[in-house]
Amino acid sequence: MEEPLGLSTLAVHAAWAQTPANPPATMPFYPSAAWAFRDLDEVDAVYEGRVKGAVYARNGTPNRWALERLLAGLHGGEAALATASGMAALAALFLAHLRPGGRVVASRDLYGTTWGLLGDLARFGVEAVGVDATDLEAVAAHLRPGSLLLVETLSNPRLRVADLPALAALARERGALLVVDNTFATPYHARPLAQGADLVVESLTKFLSGHHLVLLGGLVGRKDLVEGPLGVAVRAGLVPDPWACWLGAEGAKTLAVRLERASATALRLARFLETHPKVRAVHYPGLPSHPDHATARRVLARGFGAMLAFELPPEREAVNRFLRALRHIRLVLSLGGTETTLSHPATSSHRSLPPSEREALGLHPGFLRLSVGLEDPEDLLEDLEEALKAV
């Protein structure tokens, strides 16, 4: 008979339970940062890929693998990489695919922090060229073999729509890779790989997880294009923790029902704001007045998205009066949650840009970005109507 174990040993080792033969109703959560092996032969088998096993949380966990499988499935991609944020996905992509002397041809309308990251890369000899991504001749003039062409399906925050099939054809012709940030559209409204893109980036923090609970990003594409960023992400620790992956996968389950509701409401709000005398302009691709409406009808599916932007008089105090008068819509410097929120790009997402660049993009003090959530549309319309009286 075995000797009874000591109290301390029992406290450390006795809490194991047999894995049930039948599966759980939801994906299990695996919080362990490290994994055990029976012997060195098993270590070799796992490292060499002969058996599927986990080594260390940075190398991969069941929750991360599940999220990556989900991302690949949603986008119809061969492989996917889950990262600690959308910016981590871009960082891994840039570090893997760019060399000194490399060039990124990027839409001027990109998220401000993406431009900040491209600025960081300039110290290592990477050139970033800003173009109007809706001007195909301008894009073509700057592309060369080995370039990355970086656009957003729906630009942040001006909601310009990239003609993905045309840009993909142009990139192939010039020997470049088309990288598409699909955060505003999500795979519900657009699947850029099916329209010719080489790689797709998502900030899962936003609509894909959908509840303001996690910080996550993802990269999807051909296996050979994802392998390099995967190695960088593992070495640099750009990967997400298991709990974030679990929450992200759970949140994505309601993607379709959330976006169906939110995009329908966004169209109603855009139509209301477009006719309001206090509103100078509305930016929403579902409106016939939008310069890219025809492109949006080709590139987007199932509606035009849950994001819109509108312009009040370019006066800080007028905006403050409007914000303070709102009852349900809050100023939140993110997007994609179940709640309808506003953001002010000039003081948040594009704060780091020089004033002249913000002015060139039209991001004056009265420019506001609206992320539409799941509230009753009538309540949101009433909230906006009452608050606009204060402008």
DOBA-851530 format. One line per 2 residues: number of its first residue (from 1); their letters; for each residue x, y, z of N, C-alpha, C. Coordinates in pm, whole numbers, plus 50000, padded with zeros to 5 digits. Layout:
% residues N
NUM	a	X:Y:Z:X:Y:Z:X:Y:Z | ...
***
This chain:
% residues 391
1	me	50084:49881:50000:50000:50000:50000:50089:50125:50000 | 50050:50225:49916:50131:50345:49907:50125:50423:50037
3	ep	50239:50488:50065:50244:50576:50182:50150:50694:50160 | 50075:50735:50259:49986:50851:50244:50069:50977:50213
5	lg	50017:51061:50129:50087:51183:50092:50072:51289:50201 | 50172:51376:50209:50168:51485:50305:50066:51589:50267
7	ls	50029:51671:50360:49928:51774:50340:49965:51868:50226 | 50090:51914:50225:50132:52009:50121:50127:51946:49983
9	tl	50166:51819:49973:50162:51749:49845:50018:51731:49799 | 49931:51695:49890:49790:51682:49856:49732:51815:49808
11	av	49768:51923:49878:49715:52054:49841:49755:52092:49699 | 49875:52048:49656:49924:52082:49523:49868:51989:49415
13	ha	49855:51857:49445:49830:51759:49341:49692:51691:49343 | 49616:51706:49447:49497:51622:49462:49371:51675:49393
15	aw	49378:51790:49330:49257:51854:49278:49225:51817:49133 | 49287:51711:49080:49262:51674:48941:49136:51588:48930
17	aq	49062:51608:48822:48942:51528:48796:48955:51465:48658 | 48893:51352:48640:48896:51284:48510:48816:51365:48408
19	tp	48872:51378:48287:48802:51449:48181:48678:51370:48141 | 48560:51431:48139:48438:51358:48103:48446:51303:47960
21	an	48386:51189:47937:48385:51129:47803:48297:51208:47708 | 48193:51274:47761:48104:51355:47677:48148:51501:47683
23	pp	48132:51575:47572:48184:51712:47566:48097:51812:47641 | 48157:51923:47685:48078:52029:47750:47997:52105:47647
25	at	47897:52180:47693:47812:52256:47602:47883:52377:47543 | 47980:52433:47615:48059:52546:47566:48207:52510:47573
27	mp	48290:52585:47501:48433:52558:47498:48494:52570:47637 | 48572:52472:47680:48638:52483:47811:48740:52596:47811
29	fy	48768:52645:47930:48869:52748:47949:48994:52682:48005 | 49109:52704:47940:49236:52645:47982:49330:52757:48030
31	ps	49331:52785:48159:49411:52899:48208:49559:52871:48225 | 49603:52748:48210:49741:52713:48241:49839:52784:48148
33	aa	49945:52840:48209:50052:52902:48130:50155:52800:48085 | 50156:52682:48147:50255:52580:48113:50187:52444:48109
35	wa	50250:52349:48039:50193:52216:48020:50296:52109:48052 | 50248:51995:48103:50339:51887:48148:50357:51782:48039
37	fr	50468:51710:48045:50502:51603:47951:50535:51476:48027 | 50506:51361:47964:50539:51232:48027:50688:51205:48021
39	dl	50753:51242:47910:50896:51215:47895:50950:51301:47780 | 51078:51287:47750:51141:51366:47645:51090:51329:47506
41	de	51049:51204:47489:50994:51164:47360:50868:51243:47328 | 50786:51266:47430:50665:51343:47408:50699:51489:47379
43	vd	50802:51544:47444:50848:51679:47414:50884:51690:47266 | 50963:51595:47218:51004:51596:47076:50882:51587:46985
45	av	50788:51500:47018:50671:51479:46933:50587:51605:46922 | 50574:51678:47032:50495:51801:47030:50567:51910:46951
47	ye	50696:51931:46980:50771:52034:46909:50778:52007:46759 | 50786:51881:46722:50798:51844:46581:50663:51832:46511
49	gr	50554:51851:46585:50422:51850:46525:50365:51713:46496 | 50426:51610:46552:50374:51475:46529:50250:51448:46612
51	vk	50236:51516:46724:50115:51512:46804:50078:51656:46840 | 49949:51681:46857:49905:51815:46893:49914:51830:47043
53	ga	50006:51912:47087:50023:51934:47230:50061:52077:47257 | 50044:52119:47381:50077:52256:47422:50208:52254:47499
55	vy	50284:52361:47485:50414:52372:47551:50411:52483:47656 | 50374:52602:47612:50380:52722:47694:50278:52819:47635
57	ar	50214:52898:47718:50102:52980:47670:50141:53072:47555 | 50265:53118:47553:50308:53205:47443:50312:53128:47311
59	ng	50345:53000:47316:50351:52918:47195:50214:52882:47142 | 50117:52869:47231:49983:52833:47187:49906:52762:47295
61	tp	49776:52790:47300:49687:52726:47397:49562:52677:47324 | 49491:52582:47380:49367:52538:47315:49269:52652:47287
63	nr	49261:52748:47379:49168:52859:47357:49213:52948:47242 | 49343:52969:47229:49390:53049:47115:49371:52973:46984
65	wa	49399:52844:46984:49381:52766:46861:49234:52768:46818 | 49145:52760:46916:49002:52762:46883:48962:52896:46822
67	le	49013:53004:46879:48982:53136:46825:49040:53153:46685 | 49159:53102:46662:49219:53110:46529:49140:53028:46427
69	rl	49092:52913:46469:49008:52834:46379:48880:52909:46345 | 48823:52976:46444:48703:53056:46421:48731:53168:46321
71	la	48842:53239:46340:48876:53350:46251:48896:53302:46108 | 48969:53193:46093:48992:53139:45960:48859:53099:45895
73	gl	48771:53038:45972:48642:52997:45918:48555:53115:45878 | 48551:53219:45962:48468:53336:45931:48513:53407:45804
75	hg	48645:53403:45779:48699:53474:45662:48728:53381:45544 | 48711:53250:45563:48744:53159:45454:48892:53156:45424
77	ge	48976:53170:45528:49121:53170:45510:49184:53037:45545 | 49303:53012:45491:49376:52888:45522:49425:52885:45665
79	aa	49468:53000:45716:49529:53006:45849:49496:53139:45914 | 49506:53141:46045:49480:53264:46120:49574:53272:46239
81	la	49598:53392:46284:49678:53420:46403:49597:53511:46493 | 49578:53471:46618:49514:53558:46717:49624:53632:46793
83	ta	49602:53760:46815:49702:53844:46881:49641:53920:46998 | 49727:53986:47073:49682:54054:47194:49603:54181:47166
85	sg	49605:54230:47044:49525:54346:47003:49530:54356:46852 | 49447:54443:46797:49454:54465:46653:49588:54524:46612
87	ma	49642:54614:46693:49772:54672:46663:49883:54568:46672 | 49869:54470:46762:49968:54362:46770:49967:54279:46641
89	al	49849:54260:46583:49841:54187:46456:49916:54263:46346 | 49897:54394:46340:49968:54474:46241:50118:54473:46267
91	aa	50157:54483:46394:50300:54482:46427:50365:54352:46384 | 50301:54239:46412:50357:54110:46372:50366:54100:46221
93	lf	50264:54149:46152:50263:54146:46005:50378:54231:45949 | 50392:54352:46000:50497:54441:45949:50636:54383:45976
95	la	50658:54333:46097:50790:54280:46132:50825:54157:46049 | 50725:54082:46010:50751:53960:45932:50770:53989:45784
97	hl	50698:54086:45730:50693:54104:45585:50770:54225:45533 | 50825:54307:45623:50897:54426:45579:51045:54416:45612
99	rp	51126:54474:45528:51271:54481:45547:51314:54627:45532 | 51438:54662:45575:51488:54798:45548:51479:54829:45398
101	gg	51424:54944:45368:51400:54980:45229:51263:54940:45179 | 51188:54867:45262:51054:54825:45223:50958:54942:45220
103	rv	50846:54920:45152:50749:55029:45136:50609:54982:45171 | 50538:55067:45245:50395:55048:45271:50321:55163:45204
105	va	50235:55129:45111:50147:55228:45050:50015:55218:45124 | 49981:55323:45196:49868:55314:45290:49767:55425:45264
107	sr	49643:55393:45288:49536:55492:45277:49558:55603:45378 | 49541:55727:45335:49554:55839:45428:49446:55834:45536
109	dl	49337:55762:45509:49225:55757:45602:49242:55654:45714 | 49358:55593:45726:49376:55488:45827:49358:55542:45969
111	yg	49323:55450:46058:49322:55475:46202:49454:55542:46242 | 49445:55645:46324:49562:55724:46358:49676:55645:46420
113	tt	49645:55546:46505:49751:55468:46569:49823:55379:46468 | 49753:55337:46363:49821:55262:46257:49927:55349:46192
115	wg	49894:55475:46166:49994:55567:46112:50107:55588:46211 | 50076:55590:46340:50181:55602:46440:50278:55485:46436
117	ll	50224:55364:46419:50309:55245:46409:50396:55249:46284 | 50338:55293:46173:50418:55308:46050:50529:55411:46071
119	gd	50501:55514:46149:50605:55611:46182:50718:55550:46263 | 50685:55458:46354:50789:55388:46431:50881:55308:46339
121	la	50823:55248:46235:50901:55165:46144:50996:55246:46058 | 50971:55375:46046:51059:55459:45965:51201:55458:46020
123	rf	51217:55439:46151:51350:55435:46211:51431:55315:46162 | 51362:55215:46106:51430:55094:46058:51435:55090:45905
125	gv	51413:55205:45844:51428:55214:45699:51307:55173:45620 | 51189:55168:45683:51066:55135:45611:50997:55265:45571
127	ea	50959:55274:45447:50895:55394:45395:50743:55375:45392 | 50670:55472:45444:50524:55469:45440:50476:55586:45355
129	vg	50397:55555:45253:50346:55656:45160:50194:55662:45175 | 50142:55778:45204:49998:55795:45218:49932:55833:45086
131	vd	49823:55767:45052:49753:55794:44927:49602:55796:44953 | 49530:55853:44858:49385:55841:44857:49353:55705:44797
133	at	49309:55611:44881:49289:55473:44836:49174:55460:44737 | 49090:55563:44725:48983:55558:44626:49030:55605:44488
135	dl	49154:55654:44480:49213:55700:44354:49310:55591:44306 | 49263:55504:44218:49345:55389:44176:49472:55432:44104
137	ea	49466:55541:44029:49587:55588:43961:49692:55633:44061 | 49649:55700:44167:49744:55744:44271:49806:55623:44341
139	va	49725:55522:44368:49777:55401:44432:49879:55335:44341 | 49845:55320:44214:49934:55253:44119:50067:55325:44106
141	ah	50066:55457:44116:50188:55535:44098:50292:55506:44206 | 50247:55458:44321:50339:55437:44432:50371:55291:44459
143	lr	50298:55198:44400:50323:55056:44424:50445:55009:44347 | 50520:54918:44410:50632:54853:44343:50641:54710:44395
145	pg	50713:54623:44328:50722:54483:44375:50769:54475:44520 | 50699:54393:44597:50734:54375:44738:50666:54471:44833
147	sl	50594:54571:44780:50523:54665:44867:50408:54598:44939 | 50368:54658:45050:50241:54626:45114:50144:54739:45083
149	ll	50028:54705:45035:49919:54802:45016:49821:54783:45130 | 49807:54884:45215:49729:54874:45337:49609:54968:45332
151	ve	49488:54911:45341:49365:54989:45341:49270:54934:45446 | 49168:55012:45477:49058:54967:45562:48934:54950:45475
153	tl	48861:54841:45496:48738:54822:45419:48648:54944:45434 | 48622:54983:45556:48553:55108:45590:48651:55189:45673
155	sn	48686:55306:45625:48795:55379:45690:48751:55440:45822 | 48848:55451:45910:48827:55504:46045:48891:55643:46054
157	pr	48810:55751:46066:48667:55752:46098:48576:55802:45986 | 48628:55825:45866:48549:55894:45764:48460:55802:45681
159	lr	48468:55672:45706:48380:55574:45641:48391:55577:45489 | 48512:55598:45437:48535:55578:45294:48543:55428:45268
161	va	48501:55385:45151:48492:55243:45119:48599:55207:45017 | 48681:55108:45051:48786:55064:44959:48727:54970:44854
163	dl	48763:54993:44728:48720:54905:44620:48814:54784:44621 | 48782:54686:44704:48874:54575:44728:48909:54495:44603
165	pa	48813:54457:44518:48852:54382:44397:48947:54460:44307 | 48923:54590:44290:49009:54670:44204:49148:54686:44265
167	la	49155:54709:44395:49284:54723:44463:49361:54591:44462 | 49289:54480:44477:49354:54349:44474:49415:54322:44337
169	al	49342:54355:44233:49394:54335:44097:49517:54422:44074 | 49513:54544:44124:49625:54636:44108:49748:54585:44184
171	ar	49726:54535:44307:49837:54482:44386:49902:54362:44317 | 49820:54272:44265:49875:54155:44195:49956:54199:44073
173	er	49903:54294:44001:49971:54342:43880:50108:54401:43913 | 50119:54468:44027:50244:54535:44065:50332:54451:44158
175	ga	50294:54328:44186:50375:54242:44273:50372:54282:44419 | 50261:54338:44463:50246:54382:44602:50145:54292:44673
177	ll	50141:54304:44805:50043:54232:44886:49937:54331:44934 | 49810:54294:44920:49701:54377:44970:49663:54330:45110
179	vv	49677:54421:45207:49641:54396:45346:49520:54482:45379 | 49415:54422:45432:49290:54494:45458:49256:54486:45606
181	dn	49243:54603:45669:49190:54610:45805:49038:54611:45793 | 48976:54505:45842:48832:54485:45822:48751:54509:45950
183	tf	48808:54584:46043:48749:54598:46176:48608:54655:46173 | 48586:54762:46096:48454:54825:46093:48351:54736:46023
185	at	48393:54662:45923:48299:54581:45846:48273:54445:45910 | 48376:54383:45963:48375:54245:46013:48338:54149:45900
187	py	48360:54019:45917:48321:53926:45812:48171:53919:45788 | 48091:53980:45874:47947:53985:45848:47918:54070:45725
189	ha	47987:54183:45711:47962:54274:45600:48061:54258:45485 | 48179:54204:45511:48279:54190:45403:48378:54079:45437
191	rp	48413:54001:45335:48517:53899:45347:48624:53932:45243 | 48720:54015:45281:48818:54066:45183:48897:53958:45111
193	la	48923:53843:45174:48998:53738:45105:48923:53691:44981 | 48791:53684:44990:48711:53641:44876:48709:53746:44765
195	qg	48750:53870:44799:48754:53977:44700:48896:54005:44653 | 48989:53916:44687:49124:53926:44633:49231:53970:44728
197	ad	49198:54007:44852:49301:54050:44947:49392:53933:44983 | 49515:53966:45021:49611:53863:45062:49604:53835:45212
199	lv	49587:53939:45292:49580:53925:45437:49472:54018:45491 | 49404:53973:45595:49300:54053:45660:49335:54068:45808
201	ve	49323:54190:45856:49345:54220:45997:49210:54254:46059 | 49187:54206:46179:49067:54242:46256:49108:54283:46397
203	sl	49046:54388:46449:49052:54415:46592:48931:54347:46655 | 48953:54231:46714:48843:54156:46776:48791:54226:46900
205	tk	48866:54322:46950:48819:54404:47062:48686:54467:47029 | 48664:54496:46901:48548:54573:46858:48429:54482:46829
207	fl	48372:54487:46710:48245:54419:46683:48253:54267:46692 | 48368:54208:46661:48372:54062:46661:48348:54005:46801
209	sg	48410:54060:46904:48378:54015:47040:48255:54088:47092 | 48248:54218:47065:48123:54291:47075:48073:54336:47209
211	hh	48153:54326:47315:48098:54360:47447:48191:54446:47532 | 48294:54507:47473:48388:54590:47548:48453:54514:47665
213	lv	48481:54387:47645:48535:54305:47755:48678:54259:47732 | 48725:54261:47608:48856:54201:47581:48938:54291:47490
215	ll	49069:54266:47490:49161:54327:47396:49218:54214:47312 | 49182:54213:47182:49220:54102:47094:49237:54152:46951
217	gg	49320:54082:46875:49334:54109:46734:49349:53980:46657 | 49348:53990:46525:49363:53870:46445:49415:53901:46306
219	lv	49478:53802:46246:49532:53810:46111:49492:53682:46039 | 49440:53693:45917:49390:53577:45842:49442:53584:45699
221	gr	49476:53468:45643:49519:53463:45504:49573:53327:45467 | 49652:53322:45360:49717:53198:45321:49816:53154:45428
223	kd	49834:53024:45441:49921:52972:45546:50062:53026:45536 | 50117:53034:45415:50255:53081:45400:50271:53228:45436
225	lv	50163:53307:45425:50170:53447:45462:50148:53471:45611 | 50083:53375:45677:50055:53388:45821:50169:53330:45906
227	eg	50245:53235:45851:50349:53168:45929:50454:53266:45982 | 50497:53362:45900:50596:53459:45945:50547:53543:46062
229	pl	50430:53609:46050:50376:53683:46163:50353:53596:46287 | 50316:53470:46268:50298:53380:46382:50428:53365:46460
231	gv	50539:53341:46388:50668:53327:46456:50707:53453:46531 | 50684:53570:46467:50714:53697:46534:50629:53714:46658
233	av	50500:53685:46647:50408:53704:46759:50447:53617:46877 | 50487:53492:46851:50527:53402:46959:50656:53451:47023
235	ra	50755:53489:46943:50883:53534:46999:50869:53665:47075 | 50787:53756:47024:50775:53888:47084:50666:53896:47190
237	gl	50592:53787:47211:50486:53789:47312:50367:53874:47272 | 50334:53876:47144:50221:53955:47096:50090:53875:47097
239	vp	50091:53761:47162:49975:53671:47160:49882:53700:47278 | 49755:53661:47268:49658:53687:47374:49659:53578:47481
241	dp	49604:53613:47597:49593:53514:47704:49468:53427:47682 | 49463:53310:47744:49350:53218:47719:49214:53276:47754
243	wa	49205:53355:47860:49075:53410:47901:49021:53507:47796 | 49109:53592:47741:49067:53682:47634:49018:53603:47513
245	cw	49089:53496:47479:49047:53413:47365:48912:53349:47391 | 48892:53302:47512:48763:53239:47545:48650:53342:47534
247	lg	48670:53460:47591:48568:53563:47584:48543:53608:47441 | 48651:53620:47363:48635:53662:47224:48554:53563:47143
249	ae	48580:53434:47163:48505:53331:47089:48359:53329:47132 | 48333:53347:47261:48195:53350:47308:48121:53472:47251
251	ga	48187:53588:47252:48123:53708:47201:48090:53699:47053 | 48178:53632:46976:48158:53621:46832:48035:53539:46796
253	kt	47985:53458:46887:47868:53376:46858:47747:53460:46817 | 47739:53582:46869:47623:53667:46841:47653:53772:46734
255	la	47765:53756:46660:47805:53857:46562:47693:53889:46464 | 47634:53788:46403:47535:53812:46298:47412:53884:46351
257	vr	47360:53841:46465:47239:53906:46515:47268:54047:46563 | 47387:54070:46619:47422:54206:46661:47438:54299:46543
259	le	47512:54256:46441:47538:54344:46327:47413:54366:46243 | 47326:54266:46233:47201:54285:46159:47119:54396:46223
261	ra	47108:54392:46355:47030:54493:46427:47100:54630:46421 | 47230:54631:46451:47302:54758:46462:47314:54830:46328
263	sa	47337:54755:46220:47351:54822:46090:47217:54877:46041 | 47109:54808:46071:46976:54860:46034:46947:54989:46112
265	ta	46983:54992:46239:46963:55113:46318:47053:55225:46269 | 47177:55191:46233:47271:55294:46184:47215:55364:46061
267	lr	47152:55290:45972:47094:55351:45853:46983:55448:45891 | 46900:55410:45987:46793:55500:46032:46851:55628:46093
269	la	46954:55613:46176:47015:55730:46239:47081:55820:46135 | 47147:55759:46038:47213:55838:45934:47111:55918:45854
271	rf	47000:55857:45821:46895:55929:45746:46839:56044:45828 | 46820:56023:45958:46771:56130:46044:46871:56244:46051
273	le	46998:56211:46077:47100:56315:46093:47121:56393:45964 | 47107:56325:45848:47131:56392:45720:47031:56505:45696
275	th	46915:56494:45753:46811:56596:45731:46804:56699:45844 | 46887:56685:45946:46877:56775:46061:46952:56906:46033
277	pk	46892:57018:46061:46956:57147:46028:47083:57176:46108 | 47100:57115:46224:47221:57138:46304:47340:57053:46259
279	vr	47316:56957:46171:47422:56865:46128:47474:56910:45992 | 47605:56934:45985:47665:56987:45862:47686:56880:45756
281	av	47716:56756:45799:47741:56647:45703:47729:56515:45776 | 47694:56411:45701:47687:56275:45755:47770:56184:45664
283	hy	47849:56098:45727:47934:56005:45653:47885:55863:45684 | 47810:55806:45590:47762:55670:45605:47744:55611:45466
285	pg	47810:55501:45434:47808:55449:45297:47672:55398:45252 | 47578:55382:45343:47444:55340:45304:47358:55453:45249
287	lp	47406:55576:45259:47333:55690:45206:47371:55712:45059 | 47274:55735:44971:47306:55762:44831:47398:55883:44814
289	sh	47397:55974:44910:47482:56094:44902:47628:56064:44931 | 47659:55948:44985:47798:55914:45018:47878:55896:44889
291	pd	48001:55949:44882:48078:55938:44756:48110:55795:44714 | 48109:55701:44809:48142:55562:44777:48021:55470:44786
293	ha	47902:55526:44774:47781:55444:44789:47777:55331:44687 | 47811:55359:44563:47809:55255:44460:47912:55147:44490
295	ta	48030:55188:44535:48133:55090:44573:48086:55006:44691 | 48023:55071:44789:47974:54998:44906:47873:54892:44868
297	rr	47790:54920:44771:47689:54823:44729:47754:54699:44667 | 47875:54714:44612:47946:54600:44554:48033:54527:44657
299	vl	48097:54604:44745:48197:54548:44836:48133:54491:44963 | 48029:54556:45011:47967:54517:45138:47846:54427:45114
301	ar	47818:54344:45213:47701:54256:45210:47618:54279:45335 | 47491:54246:45327:47401:54250:45444:47396:54389:45509
303	gf	47392:54492:45430:47385:54626:45488:47517:54699:45476 | 47527:54811:45549:47640:54902:45531:47719:54926:45659
305	ga	47696:54849:45763:47776:54860:45884:47710:54939:45994 | 47768:54928:46112:47713:54991:46232:47788:55118:46271
307	ml	47879:55165:46185:47955:55286:46213:47910:55399:46121 | 47901:55519:46176:47878:55637:46095:47948:55755:46161
309	af	47963:55861:46085:48022:55983:46140:47936:56100:46096 | 47937:56206:46177:47863:56326:46139:47936:56448:46193
311	el	47903:56561:46133:47974:56684:46165:47879:56789:46223 | 47916:56837:46340:47850:56952:46401:47934:57076:46369
313	pp	47888:57195:46406:47973:57313:46387:48111:57290:46451 | 48218:57336:46389:48354:57307:46437:48392:57389:46561
315	er	48313:57373:46664:48334:57448:46788:48333:57351:46905 | 48438:57349:46982:48453:57255:47094:48337:57267:47193
317	ea	48297:57388:47225:48191:57407:47324:48056:57359:47272 | 48032:57374:47143:47907:57322:47086:47903:57170:47099
319	vn	48016:57106:47075:48023:56960:47091:48004:56922:47237 | 48065:56996:47327:48049:56965:47470:47904:56979:47514
321	rf	47834:57083:47466:47693:57099:47502:47612:56979:47451 | 47642:56936:47330:47574:56820:47271:47600:56695:47354
323	lr	47725:56669:47389:47760:56549:47465:47695:56548:47603 | 47695:56663:47668:47639:56671:47804:47487:56655:47804
325	al	47423:56682:47690:47277:56672:47683:47229:56530:47652 | 47319:56442:47611:47280:56305:47579:47246:56227:47706
327	rh	47148:56139:47697:47106:56059:47812:47154:55915:47803 | 47152:55857:47684:47184:55715:47668:47316:55691:47593
329	ir	47348:55779:47502:47470:55764:47422:47585:55831:47496 | 47693:55755:47519:47805:55806:47597:47929:55826:47509
331	lv	48017:55913:47558:48147:55934:47494:48240:55823:47541 | 48274:55731:47453:48360:55616:47483:48462:55606:47369
333	ls	48589:55607:47402:48692:55616:47299:48729:55478:47246 | 48628:55403:47209:48643:55275:47141:48517:55256:47059
335	lg	48488:55133:47020:48370:55110:46937:48335:54962:46938 | 48218:54930:46884:48183:54791:46859:48113:54719:46971
337	gt	48073:54787:47078:48005:54721:47188:47854:54716:47167 | 47786:54659:47263:47640:54652:47256:47575:54787:47281
339	et	47651:54880:47342:47600:55013:47370:47636:55107:47254 | 47548:55202:47225:47578:55304:47127:47668:55409:47191
341	tl	47781:55438:47125:47879:55529:47183:47929:55627:47078 | 47978:55739:47125:48038:55841:47041:48186:55850:47069
343	sh	48262:55891:46967:48404:55918:46983:48436:56047:46910 | 48541:56113:46957:48583:56241:46900:48724:56224:46846
345	pa	48739:56192:46716:48870:56157:46662:48979:56260:46685 | 48946:56389:46677:49049:56493:46689:49119:56490:46824
347	ts	49048:56444:46928:49110:56439:47062:49139:56297:47108 | 49117:56196:47021:49142:56058:47063:49219:55981:46957
349	sh	49149:55914:46867:49215:55823:46773:49315:55892:46682 | 49293:56020:46649:49383:56092:46560:49449:56210:46630
351	rs	49455:56202:46761:49514:56310:46841:49661:56332:46809 | 49732:56222:46778:49877:56232:46756:49913:56292:46621
353	lp	49817:56304:46529:49847:56363:46399:49867:56514:46411 | 49958:56569:46334:49973:56715:46333:49841:56782:46294
355	ps	49813:56900:46349:49686:56967:46317:49663:56983:46167 | 49769:57005:46090:49752:57022:45945:49701:56894:45880
357	er	49747:56778:45929:49702:56651:45873:49557:56623:45914 | 49524:56654:46040:49384:56637:46081:49293:56725:45998
359	ea	49336:56849:45973:49255:56941:45893:49239:56888:45752 | 49346:56832:45695:49339:56778:45559:49241:56662:45550
361	lg	49227:56587:45660:49132:56475:45664:48990:56519:45701 | 48975:56647:45734:48843:56696:45772:48805:56666:45915
363	lh	48903:56633:45999:48874:56596:46138:48880:56719:46227 | 48785:56808:46209:48778:56932:46286:48711:56905:46421
365	pg	48705:57005:46511:48648:56982:46645:48503:56938:46647 | 48430:56959:46537:48289:56917:46535:48266:56780:46474
367	fl	48371:56709:46439:48357:56577:46375:48342:56469:46483 | 48233:56391:46475:48204:56287:46573:48182:56153:46503
369	rl	48228:56045:46567:48209:55910:46514:48112:55835:46604 | 48014:55769:46544:47910:55700:46621:47917:55550:46595
371	sv	47928:55474:46703:47923:55328:46698:47786:55286:46748 | 47706:55227:46661:47566:55200:46693:47553:55062:46759
373	gl	47477:55059:46867:47459:54936:46942:47322:54875:46924 | 47271:54817:47034:47152:54733:47025:47028:54793:47092
375	ed	47033:54920:47127:46918:54982:47191:46800:54993:47093 | 46683:55024:47145:46569:55051:47058:46599:55175:46975
377	pe	46584:55167:46844:46618:55281:46759:46544:55409:46797 | 46420:55397:46840:46342:55517:46875:46406:55591:46991
379	dl	46462:55517:47088:46528:55582:47202:46653:55657:47158 | 46726:55600:47064:46847:55666:47015:46811:55790:46934
381	le	46708:55780:46850:46666:55895:46772:46622:56009:46863 | 46547:55976:46967:46502:56079:47060:46620:56142:47134
383	dl	46718:56058:47172:46835:56108:47243:46913:56207:47156 | 46934:56172:47030:47007:56260:46939:46928:56390:46912
385	ee	46798:56375:46892:46716:56493:46862:46717:56593:46978 | 46705:56543:47098:46704:56632:47215:46842:56696:47235
387	al	46949:56619:47219:47083:56673:47241:47119:56776:47136 | 47070:56758:47014:47103:56855:46908:47040:56992:46936
389	ka	46939:56997:47019:46880:57126:47056:46980:57213:47133 | 47079:57147:47197:47178:57221:47276:47291:57277:47191
391	v	47296:57238:47065:47408:57282:46978:47384:57427:46931
***
